[in-house]
Structure formats: C-alpha cells, structure tokens
Amino acid sequence: MWSQPQTWGPAVAAFAAGVLVLKLKDWFKSLVDKAAALLYDRLAGSALLARTALRRYIVRVHERHERFSVSFRVDDPQAMDMSSVYVPLRTASGFGAGAEQNEAAASLYEARRAVVLGVPGAGKTMLLRHTVLAWCRERYRPDGPPRRAWYGRRRPPKADPGELVDVPVLLKLHEVNLEKGDLRDHIVKHFADHDFPGAGKWTDRALAEGRLAVYFDGLDEVPSARRKEIADAIGQFMRTHARCRTVVTCRIAVYRGEFNEDVDRTLRVQEFDERLVRRFLHGWPWPEHLPGDTVEQLLGALRDTPQLMPLARNPLLLTMVAYLYSNVYAGTDQALPHTRADFYKQVTDSLLGDRQRDARFSHPVKKAVLQALALAAQDVPSHVHDRLALPEREVLACVRAALEEQGRPADRAQEVLEEIVERSGLLLAVDSGERYQFAHLTLQEYLAATRLAADPSGLLARYRRDPLAWRETVRLWCGAETRDCTGVVREVFGLDPVLAFQCLADAQVVDAALADEIVGMFRDRLGRETGPDRQAVIGAFGVVAGDRRARGRAVFGLLARIAADGGPRGTAAVAALAATNLPRAAERLAELISTVPDAGPALARMGDLAVPALRTAASRGEAGALRALWAIRTPRAAVALSEFLLDSTSRDAAFYLGDLLRDQVIEEALRETPQRVRMPDYMWVWQPFAVGAEDPLVRRVSMIAGAIAQEGAVPPQDVTVDPRVLAALSLVGLVVVVEGAALAEPVRRRDAPSVQPRILHLLPDTLRRGVVEILRGQQVTPATWERVNDPVEHPDYDVGRSWHLRLLLALALAVSACAAERAADAAVLWHPWGPVWLGWASVLLIVGGWGLLFARQATGVVMLPLVCVYGAVAWRDWWGPVPAVAVGAATVGACVALAVRAIVLFSRADDARTPLRRFVRDHLNRTP
C-alpha cells in the first residue's frame, strides 16, 4: 500500500483539508461572536437594538431572581426556587381598626410611589425580588423552540418584552454611592450589569416617559451618616420622575417619615396567618427521605405548642422553624420544643453547631458572645431610637470582653463576629456593617435571659428600671430552665400582676400557694381587663389551662363553665379556651356554637385542630359549624365541608365550597378526595377545568352548581363563589334578548338547566360585562362549554406566514415558470402552438397575474387556467404524455392537500380565537 502513494495521498490530503475546514469554522465562529459582542456593546442602547437588549436584560434578571439562598441552611448550598417557597405577603395601610389590608402585590400595583415598612425578617426584600421576577416571568419564554444562528451558535433563551411598562430596576441602597454618580447613573449601571450596556439614552427616554419601576431596597442598610443624603436623592427622584413607579423599603424602627410628602401610600408588611404558614411549608424543600406528610406533622406540632405558633407568623422565624424541623426533628421520635425558650435554645444550638463546615470557634464561645451582645442590646433604654441595632464599635468591645471571659484571645473579636454573622443567621449586619442587630427581637430577649440565668436580682433590677423593654425577657427567664421561679414571680406579682400571671404560664416550678393566689385574682378579673392586658390575660389563661397538671385541669374546667355564661366574662373564657389549642377545648366550643356567638370565630382561629369537633357539630345540624369550617380555609376543613353537600336543608355548604375553590391548594385537595354522588344536569360545569378523565371535582362541582342554581339560594355574607362556576352557569343558563336597539336584562333559557338570572350579578363587574358580551353574540350550550378548553392544534396558526402557503406558492411559481417559458417559445415561434398573439398575451397575463397577487389583488388568479394549460403543454413536449399526466396529477394533488390542510388549521385556529375561548383563557383558567 505504501508503495502506491497515488492511492493514499488523496485520502491524506482530504483528511488534512477536513481538519483545516473545522479549525477555520471554529475560528470563524469565534470571530463572529467577538464582532457581534463588540457591535452589541456599542449599539445596545440605540433604537435599532433596544428591544434585543431588553430581551437579554429580561433573561438575565430572571436568572438572577428565580432562585435565592438562605444563609443558615449550611447543609444545602444550593439555592431554593423562588416560585416554590415565596408566599404572597399582606400589607396594611393606616392604623387601628380602620387599617386597610390587602395583598402586597396588589397594594404596590395600585400605588405609583410607596414606602414598604416591616420588622426584620418580615420579607421586604423578598417582596421586591418577587415583584421583579413576576414582571420578567410574564415575558420570559424558556420553552420556545431552540434556534441556531446560520453559523451554528445556539441563541439565548427567547424573551418577548411586549409593552414596555414598569420595566423593573432593583437597587440595593447600601451599594449606592452618590459620589460616583446620581441615581440615574446607578440605574444605567444596573442595566449594564444585567446585559444591557450603553443604556444611558434609552434610560433617559424611559424615565421621561414613565416606563421604569425603580425599587430602592433597604434604606435602613445605608450608613446613618449618608442616610439623609440618600433619602433626599430618592425624594428628588420621585418628584422629577413622577410618572415612574417608585418603591422604597425600610425597617419600621429606622423610618422617620422621610417620604411622607412624596409617596401615595405607606405600607406595613403583616405577619403570616395559618393559611400562609401552611403554604410556605408546602413550598419548603424538604429532604427526600422525609415522609410525604411532613408538613402536616409540623403543623400539628405547632398547633400542639401554643407558644410556638406566634413565632411561625414571622417569615424569617418560620424559615428557622422549618430548618430546625427538617434537620433535627423530622423522621425521629422527638417532639418540637413545647415552650418558646426551648425553641430558641434548639435554634441557637443548631445554627451555631454548623456541622457541615469547619468552624474556627467552638459553639460555647460563640453562644457566650451572642449572650453578651444580647444583654448589651437589651440594656439600651426603650425610648432610644432604633435601640435594637448596636454600633460596630460597641459590638466589638462587647465581643472582646466575652472572649476574655472565655479565656480566648480578644484580638480575634472581628473573626468571631464574622463567623457568627456569615454562618448562623442569628446576628445581622445592617447599615453596611456599621451596626448589628439580632434577626428577631425575641432571639435577643432569650439570649439576654440566659445570660442572666444565675442573676435573678440583676434581672429584676433591669425590669424595674425599664419594664417595657424587659417584660418578655422576664417571661423567658422563667421558662428557660427547670428552676424554682417563686421568688421572681412573687416579686413581679407585686409590680405587675398581669406579667406575673404570664410568668406563671411559662414557669415550670412555682410555689402552689402563690400560683393559686394568682389564678384566683384573675378568675375574678376575667373579662374586665381592657387594652393590651386583656389579650395578655387571655393568652396566659390559655397556657395555664393547657397544662396537663392538676392546676391546668382545674383552670380548664373553670373556663369551660364560664364560657357558657355569655357576656364579657364568657367572651374572654371562649378566647382563652381557643388559646389552649386542645382538642377538648374545640369540643367544648363546638357544643356552644349555637348559643354563644363567639364560639364559631374562636373555633376558626384554632384552625385544623377544630375540624373534627366542627364536623360532629355540623352533623347535628349546626349551621354555625359550616361557617366555621369555611372560615378555617384549609384543605382539611374544605374536605370536611364537602361531606355536607347532600344536606338538603341548607345550601350554605355549596356556597362555602364554591368560595374555597378559589384557593388552588384547596382545589387540589378536593380533587384528590373521591366523590360518588353527582347531579347529572350539571356535570358539564367543571368539565373545561377537569384534570384527567375521572376528576372527582367534576362530580363535586356538579353538586355545588346544582345547589347554587336553585331558586331562592342566596350566598352567605362575605362569600365569593369561584367565578368559573358562576360564569359557566350564566353562559349556559342565560340568554340576552335584544329589544329594538336596547339590550334587555339576561333571562333564563328555556332549554337550559334551571338557572336564575341573579347568578350573573354574583360575578365581578369585569366578568359580568364579558359574559353579557358573549351572550349577545352566541348561545352557549353545555356541549360548547365542555369543549371550550379542548386543546387546539396550532392555535396561533396564521395562513399568511405558514409553510403551507409558502410551499403552495413555490409550486405555483414553478408551474408558472414552465407555462411562461412555453408561452414565450410559442410567441417567438421556437415551438409554435396556436396564434403568435396568444403566446405574447399568455406571457403578459402570467407575469401580470403574479404582479397583482403580490400586490394583494385577488384578480390575479385569472391567470391560473392559462398556467395550467401551458404548463401541461410544456411537460408534454419535454417528457411525453404519460410523465406529463403523472407530474400534473402529483402537482395538483400536492396543491390540494396543502390548501385543505391550511384551511383546516385556519378553521381550528379561528375556533380557538372565539370570544368564549378568549374569555375563558384570559379570565378563568388558572396559570400554573
């Protein structure tokens, strides 16, 4: 072989040429990428590439905010999914009983300029991040078909900017340095950091046109020396760019009303209720080895521990609860701590332990440092502004003193402080590291109490000096350890009987005679307390009555008797029974639900714990029990409520369930619960929203719809039925009659199930108008409604842009070219066929016809018969009669098939764009 180079020489040359081509291709791709990047950097802010830059900005911002990390999840360095864990916050504006509450997202949407205030850990930053993410998610298209550039490079994920309104910009105020540029410059830099370079001119236009939504996060994190300067700059920004949406977040303790004259609303972030606690826990990334009912186990443990549930209402502390449960308690026989003090001990020990990373300092050393810092912060008088945050200088001095007490070198104070902040999450650096404060005030109070564990006199002296600041610390001191608290409780009893009663609830060891004296006093005063003391006394009664010891059983019996008496004492006793979180308390309140008005709301506050007792009461015919189940608003309560759909004496259960269907978690729970009974006349109502062929909700909603549609059925107060049910009944059961030029009121259709016109008025105004518009144009039958959400092949099909039309035009052009060529041959007598003038006329007609078609003039189709004739003649002359017939038949068949397919797809797409389908898609279908 080697002696015949002519056989292998060309092969080697071909191989070398192939390698060279591949290298040149890679080099060319790299050159094109660099040239495109350079061109993009120079022109991104121009009108030519602005939308392209915005698409890339959307993708980068979406990637930045779709996941987030929790600092103290040391066992899992991976970020968590924002959409899974985030829970919609609620905000309040105003004060007292008249405070208006609403979902935070809706409040921000309604206000063009707002300040959002909250305590540490309330979720202010997460609210802004989720708001930005929601805007990007509406425009992000990650599932679009992958496309490649002509030289092979895959394009980035597709995004559609759509209408440029409220383009979000999230600025962390502690990173803003006005010496390096004004707020406008920082906005331009934010765009550049998110793949939109050179956005200066575009930003100026967007600010002038009011197209930006600027979110300034963390005014409290700005160093105090620069805070006024930053606040003044933001105020000037609000006044200069009044058309732009502007939101500022700040801690309540720091805010001094800097923007009161510039903002539309001042919003305060509210704590979680039990429904939001449940939603958060369902989204928490639990370890895979834990059972599926872990969330229910944890919720049960929280309900069994009255002192822990209030902590779970703070998002940050709830995160700690979930962390502690998933890493310490879940999957074991251990129970959650039953007191606040035990919970804080477990949290601090777990977070300071840091088993996954090598710690430079031991757990006892770090805990001693935190105890010293907590005592120093707690010693700051309550009247001092922002008393919870300590200056860095004082913090370091305190850390050095604590290290010396532990026999450790004081010069390592900065290292200890950094490790505690970075790894535990218990201590937070604020004001750009100039000040430090605990993640939650109760953590500070607990650690201060443990610091004074052996110094009760020091504790009492501090309480006498500043009772407001030290109340909770005294309570936590009594519950922190198993010690005889008689001396402290007796001393406090002489100063503040209400606090002494609370300490009695927390303390584990107290002299029996003193305990009886305190209980006797408040037994006589029950229902007479007002203001904050009233709730404190009720809570203390609840904790004492929940104690399994003899004193607890005696107090529980006392409350059970007083609850039936009515009046202020009975109301207070009912609230105290609910505060015990005991099943027997729920049973007692359920017995009183028909005679004591406060029993129903009290049972609703107990949550799922009250469901069994309420189910029993509802089976006895107690209508108040159904309302209490509705007010609980949890999946378990909804499933229990569905058992009473067959109750012919009351339609309330149907209305209550129709309201609860609006909650997606409850909808899924009802879908997983079998339903045997149905109402055949209304099986079509839920069909468009069914999941699978045997969705139990189809049967259950038929029962709901049948009860709601009956004559005389009126919804209970404050109940809003799911619009999917109301819209279905209104569209199928009603008809709009046009009398002359006027539109008459909708009336019942004779051929439809019995539906009352009043149902239409239960819909919100926007949906009601939409239903009436649809009824003006068509009559909706049950069969039409059932198919309204059926999948449609190519719902966005456009004939003008389809490949069917393009291929059809290509075939027609090919045949026309053949026909024109044959007509020209006849005209110049190369291949005569008919009169000479006919050939020229045919050429002109073919060319002119296509010109008219491209000019969107339908008259151009007159040339098609001529094209067919001359095309057939051309094929006969070229290939003979038989091949000509075959080619002609194949061409005609292909054209017919393409045309028929295009017509079918266009018809289906047209069906998908009917007003009914658009209404259901835009207003009724849930977004995943």
N, C-alpha and C positions, 0 to 999 in steps of 0.2 A: 504494500500500500504506500509506504514512504518513498518508494522509487517512482511513483506516479503523482507528482505534485499537482498535475492538472486535475486530479480527482478530488484532492482535499484542499487545495489552495482557495478555490472559490468559497468553500464552506467556511474556512477560517476568516476570509475577508467578510463574508456575510455576518458571521458572529461578531467580529470587531465592529462592523457598521451598526449592528443592533445595539451593542453596548454604548457606542457613541451617541446613537439617537436617544437612548434612555437618559444618558447623562445630560445631553442637550435639553431634553424635555424638562428634567428636574431643574436645570439652571434657568431655563426659560420661565418655568412656573415661579421660581424664587424671584426672578427679575420682575415678573408681572406683579407678584404680591407686594414687593417693595415699592414699585412705581404706583400701584393702586393705593397703598397705605400713605405714601407721601402726598399724592393727589388728594386723598380724603382729608388728611390733616390740614391741608391748605384751604380746601373748599367746603369743609363740612358745614360751616355756618352760612354759606351762601344759599340763595333761593334755589339753586339748582340741586343741591344735595341735602337741604334741611330736613326733608322727610326721611331720607335714608339715614341721616344722623339720629333722628328721633327714634327710628326703628331700633337702631343699635343701642340707644340710650334706654329704651324700654326693656330690652333684653338684659342689659347689664344691671339695671336697678332691680328687675325681677329676680335675677340670680342672687343679688346682694341681700334681699329681704325675705326670700322664700324659706330660709332656714335660719335658726338662731341657736345660740348656745347658752346654757345655764352654768354659771361659774362654779357652783359647788357640786355639779354632777361629775365627780372625779373618776368614777368608774366607767364613764362613757364619754370619750372625747368628741364623738360625732354630734353634729348639730341636730336639732329637732325641727320637724316640719311645722311651719307657722300655721298652715291651714288646719292641721290636726289639733294643735294644742290651744290656739287662740280662742278665747271666749269673748263674745261681744260685751263690752263694758256698758254700764249705765251711768249717766251723769245727771246731776241736779243743778238747776239754776234758781236763785232765790234762797230764802231761808225760812225755817219754821214749817208750819203746816201748809203754807202756800207754795212751797218749793215745787217747781215743775220738774218731773223726772222723765227721762227719755233715753233711748239707746244713744250711745256716744256718737256712733257714725251718723245718725240722723241729726243730732244736735250740731255736729260740725258742718254738715251739709247745709243746714238752714242758716248758719251764721257765716258771713264773709270774713269777719275778724273776731277771734275768740281767744280767751285765755283758759287753759285747762289746768286746774289745781288738783293736787292729791297728796296723800301721805306717802312716805317711802314705801315702795313695793306695791302701789296701787295699780300700776300698769300704764302710766302716762306715755312712756317711750314706746311700749308695745302698741299702744293705740295709734300713734303716729306711723310707726312702721307698717302696721296692718293697713292703715288708710292708703299709704303709698303703694303697698303691694296690691291692694284691691283695684286701684286705678290701672296699674300695669297688667294685672291679670285679665282685665276686660279686653286688652289689646294684644296680649301675648298669644301666639299661635304655634305652640311647640309641636302639635300633631300634624302640621301641614306636610304635604308631600316633599320628600327630600329632592333638592335640585342641585345640579352641579354647574359650575361655570364651564365655558367651552373648552378650557384647558385642563379641567379635571378637579379643581378645588371645590370642596363642598361649601356651600354658602351657610352663613349662620342661621339660627332659628328665625323663622319669619315672625314679624310683628306688624300690626296694622295700627298706625297712630289714630286713624279715624278723625273725629272732630277735635281740634286742639283746644280743649277747655280744661282748666285746672291742672296743667302739667305739673306734677309734684316735684318739689325740691326740699329735701330734708337736711337741715343744717344743725350740727351739734354746736351749741353756743360756746362750749368750753374750748372749741377749736378755732373760734372766730377771733382774729387779731386785726383790729381796725387800723393798726399802724401799717399793715401790709395791703390795705385796700378796704373800701367800703363794702357794705352788704351786697351791692350789685356785683362787685368783683368776686366775692366769695360764691355767689350763685354761678357766675361764669366758670369758676374753678370747679365747682361741684359737677357741672356738665362735663368739663374736660376729664374729670376723674372717672366719669361713667361713659366713656367712649363717644363724647360729643365735643371734640376740640374746636377751638375758634368760634365759640358760640356768642361772642360779645354783641355783635349787631343783631343777631336773632333774639338774644335775651332782651335787648333794649326794645325791640318791637313787641315782644311778648309782654313785657312789663307795661308798656304804653297801652296795649290792647286788653290788658287784664286777663291774660291767658295762663298765668302761673298761679300755683298754690304753694306758698312758701311756709314750711313748718319749722319753727325755731324751737329746738328741743333743749330743755334744761337750763333755764335762766338761773336756777339755784346753783348750778355747777360752775358758773362763771365766778372767778375770784372776786371777792367782795370789793376790792379796790377798783375793779373795772366794771362792776355790775351796772352802775348808774350810766356809764358811758355806753354800754351795750344796749341798755333799756332805752336810752334816748335815741340811739340809732334806729332801733326797731320802731319806736313811735314815729320818728320822721319817715321811715319806710312806709308805714301804714298810711300816713297822711299823703305822701307823694304818690303812692301806687294804690290808691283807694279801691281801684277796680279789681285788684288781685286778692285772692283768698290768703289770709294770714292767720296762723295759729301759733301761740306761744304756750309752752308748758313750764310749770314751776311747782316746787313744793309749797304747800299751804303756809308753813311756818316762815318762809322767806319772802313770800309775795307781799309787797307793801302798796298795792294798788297803782303800780306804775302806768298801767294801760287803761285805767278806768274810763278815761275820756276818749279813748280811741277805738275800743272794741265794742262789738254789738252785744256779746254775752260773755259772762264769766261762769265757767262750768266746773263743778266739783265731781271727781270720779267717786262713784258709790261702791260699797263693798258688795261681794257676791251674795246672792241668795242660794237656797239649797239646789234650785234647778241649775244655776250656773256652776255651782260646785260639782254637780254630777257631770255636766257637760265637759268641764275641764278634765276631770278624772278619766272620762271615757277617751279623751284625746291624748292622755299621757302615754309615753312609750314604755309600757310595762315590759319587763324581761320576758322572753318567750317561754321560759319554764314555768311561769305562774299560771294558775288555772284561769279559765275564762270569766269566772265570776269574781275576780279580784276587786273590781270596782265596787260591787255590791257588798263584799266583805268589809272593805274600808269604810263605805258609807254606814254600814251597820255599826262598825266600831266607833265612828264619830257620833252616831246617834246615841250610843251607849255611854258616851262621855260628854255630858252637857258642857263641861268647861272647855273642851277642845273645839266644838263646832264654831264658836265665835272666831277662833283663830283661823279656821279654814275659809273665812269670808274675805281675807286679805290674799290677793293673788300670790304674793311672794311667800307668805307663810303657808299657803296651800301647796305651793311648789315644794316647800320643805317637808310638809306632811307626806306628800306623795313620794318624795325621795326617801324619807325615813321608812315608810311602809314597804316600798319595793326593795330596799336594801337590807332591812333589818327584820321586819315582822312577817312579810308575806311568805306563805309557804311553811310557816312554823306554827308551833302551838302557843307562841307568845301572844299576848294581847297588847293593844295600844295602851300607853300610859293613861291612867284614869284621872289625872289632875294636870292642870296647866304646868305646875312646877316639874312634874315628872317628864312631861313632854319636852320642855325646854332643856332639861338635863340630857335626855336622849338625843335631841337635835344637836346640841353643842358637842356632846361627846362623839357623835357620829361624824359631824363635819370637821371637827378638829383632828379626828383619828387619821383621815386621809390614807387609807390602806393601799391605794394604788400607786402612790408616788413616794419617793424617799423624802422624808421630812428632815429639815436641818435642826428643828427644835421639837422637843417632846410635847406630848399632849398636856401634861400637868403645867408645863411652863407657859404654854400659850393660853391655857384656861386661866391661870393666875393673872396674866397680863390683861385678859379681857375683863376679869372681875375688877381689877384695879381701875381700868378705863371706865367701866360701868358705874362704879362708885363715884368717880370724879365727875362724870356727866350728870349723874343723879343729884349731886351736891350743888349743881348750878341752880340758883333760885328760879322758881316757876315764872316770875314776872319778866325774866330776861328774854329778849327777842332771839328766836332761833337757838334756844337753850340746848337742843339735842346735839348740835354739832360743835365739837371741840376744835380749837385751833391746833395746827400741827405741832407748834412749839410745846403746848401743854401736853399733847398726846405723847410726844417723845420723852418728855420729862417723866411722865407717869410710867411709861414703859421701862425706862431706865431704873426707876425706883422698884418696880415689880421684879425686874431681873436681879437686882441686888438682893432682894428678899429671898429669891430662889437660889442664890449662890451662883448666878451666871454673870458673865461679863456685861457691864452696862453699855459698852461701846457697840454692841450688836443690836441695839434697840431698833434701828432702821430695818435691819434684816428680819427681825421678828415681826415687826409691823407689816412689812410687805408680804410675808408668808401668810399671815392671818387674813389680810385683805384679798390676796390673789387666790387662796385655796379654800377658804371656809365659806365666804359669802356672809359671814356674821357681822363683819365690820365693813362699812362702805367708805370709800374716799369721795368726798364731794368738793365742790368749789375748786376743781382742777387739782385736787390733792392738798389744798391749803387747810382743809378741815376734814374731820372724820366723825361718823356717827354710826350707830348700830342699825342693822337692817330693819328692825322694828322696835318700837319703844318697849314692848313687853319683854323682849330679849334683854334689853338694858336693865329693866327693873328686876328680872330674875337673877341676872349675874350680880347686881348690886346686893340683892338679898342674900345670895350665897357668900358674898364677901363678908357680910356681917353675921354669918351663921353663929359665931361664938360671941357676938357683941349685942345682945338684946337692948342694953341700955343705950348704946350708940344709935340703934335703930329707932328707939322711942324718942330720943333727943332730936333726931332729924325730923321725925314725924311732927313733933310739937312745933318745930321751927317752920316747917313748910308742909302742912297737911295735904294740900292739893297735889303736890308732886310725889308724896311718899305713900299715899293710900294703897296703891296696887303693890308696892314693894313690901309693905307690912303683910298684906294677904299672902303674897308669895313666900315670905319668910315663914309664915305659919304652916304652909303646905310643903315646903321644900324638903324637910326631913322629918323622920319619926322622932319627935321630941315633945316634951310636955310644954305646951304653949299657954298654960293657965295664967302665968304672971303677965305675959304680954297682952293676952286677951282681956284680962281684968283691968289692966291699965288703960287700954284702948276703950273699954266699955265706959269708963268714966269720962272719956273725952268725946267719943263719937259712937253712940250705941249702934248705929247702922253699920259702921265698919266692924264693930265687934261681932255683930251677927254674921257678916260676911266672913270674918276670920274663923268663926265657929264652923262655918260650912267647909272651910279649907283645911283647918287644923285636924290632925289625926289623934292627938291626945289633949283633952281638956277636962278639967275637974267637972264631975257630973252636976254638982250643985250650981256651979256657975253657968253651965250650959242650960239647966232648967230655968234659971233666973232670966237668961237672955231670951229663951224661947217664949217664956211666959209673958215677958214685956211685949214682944212683937205679935203674940197671939192676940193680945188686947188691942194693939195698934193696927192690925191688919186692915187694909183698905182706907186708912186715914192718912197715910203718907202721900205727899204730892211731889211733883217735880222729879229730879233725878233719884231722890231717895226712894220713891215708890218702886221704880224698876229694880233698884239695888236690893230692896227688901224682898220683892217677889223672887228675884234670882237666888237670893240666899235661902229662902224657904224651899225653893225647888231643889237646891243641892242638899240641904239637910234632910228633906223628905225622901230624897233618893238614896240616902244612906241605908245599907242593909241592917244596921244595928238597931237595937230596941228604940233608941231615940228617933231614928229615922222613921220607923214604922208608926210610932205614936204621932209624929207630926203629919205623916201622910194621912192617917185616919182623921186627924183634925181638919185638914184641908178638904178631904172628901166630904165631910159633913157640912162645912161652911159653904162649899160650892153650890149646894142646892138652895141656899137661903136667898140668893139674889142680892141686889143692892151693891154698894161699893165693896163690902167685905166678900160677897160671893164672887164678884168680878175679879178681885185680887186673888182669891183662892183658886179660881179657874186658871188664871195665868200661871200661878205657882205650880199647879198640877201639871200643866203643859211643860213647864221648865224642868220637871223631873226627868222627862224622856223615858218614862217607864211604861211598859205595855199595860199594866193595871191602871195607870193614870188615864190612858186612852180609853180603856173600857169604862171607867167611871164617867168620863166626859161624854162618851157616846150614849150612856144611859140618860144623860141630862140634855141631850141635844134638842129635844122638842120643847123643853120647859125653860132652859137657860140660854138666852140669845148669844152669850159669849162663848158657849161651848163649841159651836161649829168653827169659828175663826181660830180658836185655840187648838182644835184638832188639826186644822190645816197647817198651823205653824209647826206641829210635830212631824209633819212630812210622812214618809212611808211607814214610820212606826205606828201611825194611827190607822193604816189601811185595813187590817183585819177587824178592828173594832168597828170601823165605819161600814165595812161590808155586812157585818152582823146587824148593825142598826138599819141599814138600807133594806135588808131582807125583811125587817119588821115593818117596813113601810114608812120609815122616817125620811121625809123629803129633804130635810136639812143635811142628812148624811150624804146624799148625792151631790149637793152643792159643795160640801167639804171635800169630797173626793176630787171634784173638779178643781177646787182651789189649790189642792196639793200640786197638781200639774206635773206629775212624774209618770213614767211608763207603768209602774206597778199600780198606781191609782187609776190610770186610764183602763187598764185591763180589768180591774175590779169593777169599774163603772160600766164596762161593756156587758157585764153579766145581767144588767137590768134593762137591756133594750127590749125584752119581751114583756116588760111591765106595762100592761095596757092602761093602768090607772094614771100614768104620768108620762109625759113626753119630754120631761126635763133631761133624762139621761141621754136622749138623742141629741138635744141641743148642746149639752155639755161635751159629748164626744165629738160632735161636729166642730166645736171650738178647739178642742185639744188636737184635732187632726192637723192643725196648722203647724204644730211642732214636729219637726222631721224625726226626732228621736222617738217620740210617742207613736208616730205613724209606723215606724219600723217595728216597734214593739207590738202594735196591734196587728201588723202583717204576719208576725211570727206566731200569733195566737190563733188556733183553729176556730172556725165559726161554721156551725152546721145549719142553723136556721137562716132563711133568706126571705126576701119579699120579691117575688118574680117580676112584678111590674116595674121594679126599679133596679134591676140587675145591670142595666146599661150605664148607670150614673158614673160609676168608678172605672168602667172598662178602659177609657183612654189612659188612665194613670196606673193601671194594674201592672204588677211585676210578675211575669210568668202566667201560665195558663190557669193555674189554680190558686190565685191570690185570695186569701181569706178576706181581705179588705173589700173585695167586690161584694161578697155576701153581707159583710158587716155594714158597709155604707148603704146597701140597699135598705137595710132596716132603719138606718139613720134618716135617709132621704124619705122613706115612706112615712115615718113619724112626723118629720118636719113639714111635709107637703099637706098633711091633713088639715081640714078646715078647723079653724079655731086654735091651731097650735101657735103659741106666742113664745118667743125666746125669753129666758130669764134675764134679769138685769145683768149688764156688763158682759154678756155672752156674744161673741162674734163668730158665727159659723164659717167654716172654711169656704172661701169663695169658689172652689172647684165644685162643691156640692150645690151651692146656690146658683151658680152660672149654668150648670147642667139642667137643673130643674126649670130655670127661667127660659133657657133657649129652646128646650124641647116642649115644655108645657104651656108656653105662652105664644101669642101671635099679636103683631102690631097691625092695627087697622088704620088705613088712610082714608079719612073722610074729607073729600074735596082736596084742598091744598093743605089741610091741617093734619097733624099726626095725633091720633087718638091714644088714649091710655092703653097699654098692653092688656089683653084679656086672655082668658083661659081657652086653650084649643079644645074643641070637642072630641077630636080623635086622639088626644094625648092623655097620659095618666093624670089623675086629678091633682092639679097644681094651682095654688091660689096666687093671684097677682101680687099680693103683699110680699111674696118671697123676693120679688125683684127689688123691693125697697130695702131689703136687708143687705144688699151689696153696697160697697163703697161707691161714691159718686162716679169715679172714673170708670169702673167696671160696669156700672149700671148704664152709662151712656154707650159704652161699647156693645153691650147686649142689645140695646134698642136699635143701634145702627145695623147690627147683623140681622135682627128680625125684620127690619124694613126691606132688606134685600133678598132674604130667603127664608124658607121654613125649614127648621132643623128637625129631623126625625131621630128617633133613638138609634137607628142603623147608621145615620150620618155621624151622630155624636160618637158612637163606638169606634168609628174609623178615623176620627179626627187626628189622632196621634200615630196612625199606622205609618211605618217608615216608607218613604218615597225615594225611589231610585233617582239619583241626581236631582235633588230638589231645587238647586240653583242653575239648572240647565238653561243655557242661552243658545238658541239656534245660530244666531249670528256669529258666535265665537266657537262653535263646536267643530270637532274634526270631521263630523259627518258632512257638514256643509262644505268644508274645505276640500274633502276628497271628491264630493259631488261636483264642485266647481272644477277641480283638476280634471276629472273625467270629461266634463262638458267642454273644457278648453281643449283637451286633446282631440276629441271628436271634431270640434270646430276647426282646429288647425288642419286636420285631414280634409275636412269639407272645403275650407278656404283654398287649400293647395290644389284640390281637384277642380274647383271652380275657376281658379286662376289659369290652370292648364287649359281648360276649355276656352277661356277668354282669349288666350294668346295662340290658340289653335295647335298647341303641342299634342293634346289629346282631345280632339273636338268631341263635344257632347251637347247637342242642342244648338240653338242660335248663339252667336257670339255675344249679343247684348245680354243674354240670360246669364252668361258666365260673369260678366262685369257687375251686373245687378246683384248677383248672388254674393260676390265678394263684398260689395258695399253693404248689403244687408247684414251679412255675418259680422263684419267689423263694427258697423253702426249699432247693431243689436247689443253687442257686448259693451260698447261705449255707453249705451243707455242703461244697461244693467248696472255697470259700475257707478253710474250717476244716480242710482236708486230709482230708475224709471222702469216700471213693470212692463211697459210697451215693448221693451227689448226682447221679450220672449217670442215675438212673432217670427224671429229668425230660426227658432228651433226646428220646425218642419224642414226648412231648407238645409239645415245642418244634418239632419238625419238622412235626407235623400243623397246629398253629395258625399256624406261620409260613407254611406253604403256603397255608392258607385266607386269611390276611391278604394275601398277594401276589396271590392270585386276585381277591379283592374289589377291591384297589387298581388292578391293572394288567390284569386279564383272564387267561384260562387260559394262552395261549401265552407271554407275557412271564414269567408266574409260573413256568412249567416251565423256561424258559431261565435265570432268576435262580437257581432252586433247583438246577439242574444245575451251574451255574457255582460256586455256593457249595459244594456237595458235592465237586465236583472240586478246588476250592482247598483245602478241609479235608483231603481225602485226600492230595493232593500234599504239603501241609505235614507231615502226620503221617508219611507214608512217608519224606520227606527227614529228618525229625527222628530217626526210627527208624534209618535208615541211618547217619547221622552218629554217633548214640549207639553203635551197634554197632561202628563203626570206632574211635571213641574208647575204647570198652571193650576192644577188642583191643590198643590202644596202651598200656593200663594193666595188661596181664597181668604176672604176676611175672617171666616170662622177659624181656619187653621192659624192665621196670624194672631188672632185674639188669644187663642189657647197657648200658643208658643210664647207670646210676649207677656201674658198676664197670669197664666195659671200653672204652666209647667214649672216644676222645681228645677233650679240649677244645681248640678252636682257639686 
